[in-house]
Amino acid sequence: MSDIASQLLHIEIGENPADRLDKALAALVPEEAALSRSRLAKLIAEGAVTRDGTPVTEIKAKVVPGEVYTIALEPPRAVETVAQDIPLTVLWEDDDLIVIDKPAGMVVHPAPGSEDGTLVNALLHHFGGNLSGIGGEARPGIVHRIDKDTSGLLVVAKSDRAHHGLAAQFEKHTVHRQYSALVYGVPSAADPRLRGIRGVSFEGGNILKITSQLARHPTDRQRQAVLFSGGRHAVTRARVVEEFAGVASLVDCWLETGRTHQIRVHMSHVGHGLVGDPTYGGKRKLPVRIIGEAAAQAVASFPRQALHAATLGFTHPVTGEELSFTSPLPADFEALQAILRAGAQAR
């Protein structure tokens, strides 16, 4: 991808592409470009997609590995989102970017049902109109997102040059992102069940590696599904930091790629869903006889997925400075961890 600021995307077709142009492009355009397959189909029909300077207007056109398609996007249009004076925890800010520690419960971008009170509403007020445009919309430069009920670190572009540079780093997977998660069970290389799951391998230091494709669930559009053909390539690594009586554990997770719900769906795929996750965690209960009544009840009533974006590192897209930020566990997460620890120690 290149030339985001000038509203041109260049997409090279890789090996084993989808069987038609719209599907192939949908699988390859970076998520931060905010291009749905339906919007791509419209752009193709309008002649906005070219190959070697010639428009390709058939959405079912066959594609060949190595071909490069250019997608011309319309100039950003002004957002209708209102600026709101919402307090933000700012860890870094300069003329080009800002790093935010987002609380759980805050939606990143307005959507039906969450039209205000979002991070974008807060940023519009904080920036005072200094916006970066991408994806056909002038808006604060959201280059990655974390779920509403996930807490932690986000970097946001304030200028188009920063937006372009950050987007390129996310596309190349050079941004370091480490998450803390409380999961059911204890992922271990010694578990033969895990080694029998497709997409699972282990690296030195008992690091669990999960490799698959991810795409929207075929029947539930609010969920992501693990696939092994089609979809988007996704790699998650996880390592146990602390275990609680063998029934739950605190794990560090690293994203090699950054797909929607990636950690949540990958950990669920291997049978270690996140505590409090209503979509992928299942309705598991911890055994009272092992962990105690207080810990079992605390886990059962935890109101959100226990996931926190704890570390974020990247190269400043303008100055070239290496930046790294950390965020401590929020109070609710830390309290749940303490209750689990007390339950495990009381055995």
N, C-alpha and C positions, 0 to 999 in steps of 0.2 A: 504494500500500500504506500502511496505517496501523494504529495500535493493536496493534503486535506484542506489547507487554507485556501487553495484556488478551486476547491470543490471538484477535484478529479481523483478518482480511485483507479489504480492500475492493479488488476488481478491476474496472476499467472495460474493457468490450469495445471494441477499436479497430476501425479499418477493415479490411476483408477478413479477418474472423475464420475460424477453422477451422469445419468444417461441423457440429460437435456440441459440447456443453457441456464434456465432460471434456477434449477436445483443445484447445478454446479457452482454458480455464483453465490447462492445462498449459503452453501457449505464453506465458502472460502472468504467472504467478506468479513473483516474484523467486526466483532460485536460492537465496538465503540462507534462504528459508522451508523448504527441504528437503522439498518436496511432489512426490512422483512422480505420474505419471498414474494408477497403480493406487491410490495412497492417495487421490487426488482422487476417483476413481470410488467408493471406499468411503465417503468423506465425503458425496458426493452422495446415494448410496443411503441413508445414515443420516439424511438431512434436515439435514445441517450446512451446506448451501449454500442461501442464500436470495436472492431478488430482490424488492425492495420489501417485505421482511419476510415473504414467503411462501416456504416451502421448495420447491426444485426438485429432485425426486428421480429424474429421468430423465437418465441420462448422455448419451443421444443427443439431448437437447433442443436445438432450434435457438436460436442466439443472434443478437442484433442489435447493431450498433455503437451505442455510447452507453449500453447497459445496464450497471448496476453490480451485481455479485454480492458477497455477503458470505460469507466462509468462517469458520466457528467451529471453532477447534481445541481439542482437549482440553487440560487443564492439563499443563504439562511433567511428565514422569515422571523419576524419578531414574535417572541413568546407573549402569551396572554397571562402567564402566571404572575401573580402579584407579589411584590416584595413584602416580606413580613419581618418585623423586628423580633427574631427568635435568637436567644443566646447560643453562641457557638464556642466550643473548646478548640482554640486555634493553637497548634504546636509550631507552625512555621508560616510566614507569609512574606512575600516580596512582590515585585511588580508582575511576575509571571505565573506564580502558583501559590496555592495555599494547602496546608495539610490540616485536616480536621479529625478530631476524635469524636466519632458519632455515637450518640447514646442508643441503646436498644429502644425500639418503638418508633424511631424516626424513619420515615420513608425517604429514599434518596431523591426520587423524581416524581412529580405529580402524575397521577393516573386515576382512572375512574374509581371513586370511592376514597381517594386520598388526594383531593385537589389542592389542599393547602396544608400548612404545618410541616412541609417537607424540607429537606436540606436545600433544595433549589430555591424555595421561597426565602429561606434564611440567607442564602448566598446572594440572591438578587438585592436584598437590603444591604448586606455587608459590602458588596462590590460597588454599590451605587451606580449600576448601569454598565460596568466594565465586563462585557460578555465575550465569550469565545464561541464561534459558530461551527457546527458540524452536524451531519445527518439531516440537513435541510431545515434546521431550526437554530435560531440564535438563542443561546442559553448558556448558563455557567458551564464551563468546560468539563463535564463529567466524562472521564476516560475509563472509569471502572466503577462498579457498584458493590455494595454489600446489602444483604437482605434487611428488610425492615427490623426484624427482631434479632439481628446480629449486631453486636457493638464493635467499635474499634475504628481503625485508621483508614482514611481516604485521602488521596491527593486530587486536587481539582485545579485545572488550568484557568488562568486569568487572561491569557493572551493566546492568539492563534498559533504563534510560534511555539509556545509551550505545549499547547494542545497537540500539535503535530508531533513534537518530539516525544512527549509522554506516550501518545498512542503507538508510536513506532516501537518504544521499549516494551509496552505490553504485548504488541504483536510478536516481537522477537523473544518473549518470555525471559527478559533480563531483569524484570522487576522482582525483588525478593519480598515474598509475602508469607508470613508465618502466622498461623491461627492456633488458639488454644480451644480445645473442645472436651467436654465431658461426654463419654460414650458408655453404652452398655457393654459389659464384658471387658476382656483384656486382650487386645490383638497381640499375637505372639507367633514367632516363626516355629515354635514347637507345636503349634496346633495343626494337626493333619487336615482338619476340616478346611482351614484357610488355604492351605496349599492345593486343595482340590477345586478351588473357585477360579473360574476363568478370569484372566486379567490380573491375577494376584502373583506377586513375586516378593522376595525379601532381599534387602541389601545389607551390607555390613552394619553392625550395631543394632540389629533387630529392627531395622527400618522397613516398614510395610510399604510396598509400592503397588498402586492400583492404576492400571492402564486400560482405557476403553474408549469408545466413542459415546458421546452424550447427545440426546435430541429430545424434543418434546415427546411426552408420553402419547401413544396413539389414541387413547380414549380420554385422558384427563389432561387438558391443556395447561393446568396449573402445575403440573409435575414434569420433571425430567426423567428420562429412562436411560439405562445403560444398554448400549448396543455394541456390536463388534463389526459392523459395516454401516456405512452412511454416518450421518451426524457429524459431530465435531470431536476431534482428538482431545483427550483429557487425561492428565497424569496428576495423581495426588500421592504424596508421601506422608507417612504418619509414624510417630514413635511414642511409646508410652513414657510418660514422665512420672506418674504416680498411679498405683493401683489401689483399689479399695475393696479388700476382702475377696478379690477375684470376681466381683459382680459388676464393677464399674471401674473406669480409669480416666485419668486426665491425660490427653494426648496432645502433642504438638503436630500440626499438619502444615505441610508446605505445598504450595501450588506451583507446579511447573507451567500449567495452563490456567486460565481463569474463566470457567464456564458457569452458567447459571446454576446455582445450588450444588456446585461440584462436590464440595466436601460432604455435604449432607447426603447426596445420592450415592456417592462412592462408599462412604462408611456404612450406609444401609445395605448396599450391595454385598459387602463382606460380612454382614451380620453383626455389625457394631454401630448401630444407629445412634444418633445424638440424643441425649437426655433432653426432654422437653420439646422435641421436634414433632409437631402435629402431622406433618406431611410424610416424613420418611422414617421417623423414630419407632413407629409401632406403638402398641399399647402395653409394653412390657412393664412389669412390676419387679422391684427388687425383693428378694426373699427376706422377710423380717427376721427369721431365725439366724441369718448370717450377718446382716448389716444393721439390724435394730429398727424399731418402729419409727424413730424420729427421722432417720436417713431415708427409709423407704417412703415415708409420707412426703418428705421434702422433694424427693425425686418425682413422685407421682403428681405433685402440685406445681412443679416448676413451670412458669407460664410461657416460656419461650425456648427455642433451641439454644442449648448451652454452647454458644460459639462466639468467639471474640477475636477480631483481627488485631493481633498483638504487636506485630512487627511489620514495618514497611520500609523498604530500601530501594533507591533508584538513583540514577544520574540526573542532576539538574539539567533539563533540556536546553537551557540557554547558557549557563555559566560552566557546565561540565563538572561541577562539584558533586562528589559522592555524598548522598544524604541518607541517613537512617534514623527511623523513629520507632519508639516503643510506647505501648499503652498498657498500664496495669490492668489487671482484671477488675471489672466493675463490681460493685458491692454485692449484687445479687448472686453473681457467679462465685465470688470468693466465699460468700456465706454458705452456699450449697456445697462447695468443696470442703469447707470446714466441718459441716455436719457429716458428710461422707467419711472424712478422716476420723472423726470421733467415733462413728459407728464401727468402723473397721478396727480401731484400737481397743474398743470395748469387748471384742470377742474373747 
